[in-house]
């Protein structure tokens, strides 16, 4: 079955509710990337999220973007905080992707209070974003982040600037943190009112690696069984109005997309509690 679609905030684009997180391509050869991108086409994915800092991911996407020039809503990110640095990184991203504009350009991982103030002040990255929008190099401007504080920080960011999208963690165990959950709910209410697209990450995160051998390319230990991934993805998709970014591992991507293609309704509380217990899930952020 096709993966559900929804309007991506105020952009006018109807995106698949699962967005391809192209961090998965950061350290793979082009041959593997091409096979992975064929999977996106198979499932009808029409929205890609990448970043300048994701290794060679922007370069790996270039053949697909040439082959399917109008198929994807394309988002990338800058980790630079100054206007000059961000402008240079944007032009580098355009060159690496082989495109003349980006649909959504995001200030990446904007959580540290000092970096936040630099990026959103005169001379900061936000001025590069505004200039790029005027020049037609980017169409929309977003902000991303991680950590238990990020929902609250995104609320502040939306007070400071009228971002078109936000991106932050969302999974069952993270939302058991009352502080995070309260700020997430308030953030989503603001996003609804202002038609800001809300992207979520870490839907299948299991726990930090904490010294265990890294068997996946994700920076966290992920769920790996299809039935567990089903529950986690269905739980995330059951919240109306959000988008779920996939997973930073090419081998797990088909499992996430398969789960999303079979989504019908939310798992009940008992099923999710049982998942936490049998998988020994732990919060990623404390």
Secondary structure, DSSP 8 states (H G I E B T S, - for coil): ----EEE-TTS--EEESEEEEGGGGTTS-HHHHHHHHHHHHHHT--EEE--TTSTTHHHHHHHHHHHTTTT-EEEEEE---BHHHHHHHHHHHHHHHT-S-EEEEEETT--SHHHHHHHTSTTBHHHHHHHHHHHTSEEEEEEE--STTHHHHHHHHHHHS--SEEEEE--TTGGGSHHHHHHHHHHHHHHHHHT-EEEEE-TTEEE--TTS---SSSSSEE--SHHHHHHHHHHHHTSTTEEEE--S-HHHHHHHHHHHHT--S---HHHHHHHHHHHT---S--
